[in-house]
Amino acid sequence: MSHELTDHQLELLARLLQHGGVLSSPFGYSDEDALLPALREDIAALEEKGLITVTPHAGREGETLTLTEEGYAALDMT
């Protein structure tokens, strides 16, 4: 399956891979991060393409991002 991804989206997928396929947010200093809106857009786009799943944390801020099989395939990790 071929997905057209931006460099930032590929970076996010690679970051998930570096963390064993699972990454929890909030990421770093989100209140000070000027790139946070773009990151949120990338997360939404990757979820829409089926490359990651996003699970909200129960009772607290943030979510867990998990690579899907399609996400691993997009990174040529199948």
FIMI-59406 format. One line per 4 residues: number of its first residue (from 1); their letters; for each residue x, y, z of C-alpha. Coordinates in steps of 0.1 Angstrom, whole numbers, plus 2048, in hexadecimal, padded with zeros to 3 digits. Example, Ala and Ser with C-alpha at 12.3 -4.5 7.8 and 13.67 -1.06 7.14 Angstrom:
1	AS	87B/7D3/84E ~ 889/7F5/847
% end
This chain:
1	MSHE	800/800/800 ~ 80E/822/7F6 ~ 808/841/809 ~ 813/864/800
5	LTDH	821/872/821 ~ 832/892/829 ~ 855/892/839 ~ 845/89B/85A
9	QLEL	82D/87E/858 ~ 849/866/850 ~ 85D/875/86D ~ 840/86F/885
13	LARL	83C/84B/879 ~ 861/845/87D ~ 85F/854/8A0 ~ 844/83C/8A9
17	LQHG	859/820/89B ~ 877/82B/8B1 ~ 860/828/8D0 ~ 855/804/8C8
21	GVLS	836/80F/8B4 ~ 825/821/8D0 ~ 829/845/8DC ~ 815/858/8F6
25	SPFG	80E/87D/8F5 ~ 80F/899/8FF ~ 830/89C/8ED ~ 84A/8B0/8FE
29	YSDE	841/8D4/906 ~ 821/8D7/8F2 ~ 817/8F9/901 ~ 837/908/8F2
33	DALL	838/8F4/8D2 ~ 82F/909/8B4 ~ 82E/8EA/89F ~ 813/8D9/8B3
37	PALR	7F6/8E3/89B ~ 809/8D3/87E ~ 811/8B4/893 ~ 7EC/8B0/89B
41	EDIA	7E4/8B3/876 ~ 7FE/898/86E ~ 7F0/881/889 ~ 7CD/885/87B
45	ALEE	7D9/87F/858 ~ 7EC/860/862 ~ 7CE/853/875 ~ 7B7/859/858
49	KGLI	7CF/846/841 ~ 7CE/829/859 ~ 7F4/82B/861 ~ 7EF/831/886
53	TVTP	7D4/82E/8A0 ~ 7CD/849/8BA ~ 7C0/83F/8DC ~ 7B7/85B/8F4
57	HAGR	7C3/858/918 ~ 7A7/851/930 ~ 7A3/86C/94A ~ 7C1/881/940
61	EGET	7CF/895/923 ~ 7E0/885/905 ~ 7DE/866/8F1 ~ 7F2/848/8E6
65	LTLT	7FC/844/8C2 ~ 802/821/8B5 ~ 810/816/893 ~ 7F8/7FF/880
69	EEGY	804/7E4/867 ~ 7FE/7FE/84C ~ 815/816/85E ~ 831/7FC/860
73	AALD	82C/7F5/83B ~ 82F/81B/833 ~ 851/819/844 ~ 85A/7FA/830
77	MT	85A/7E6/851 ~ 845/7C8/847
% end
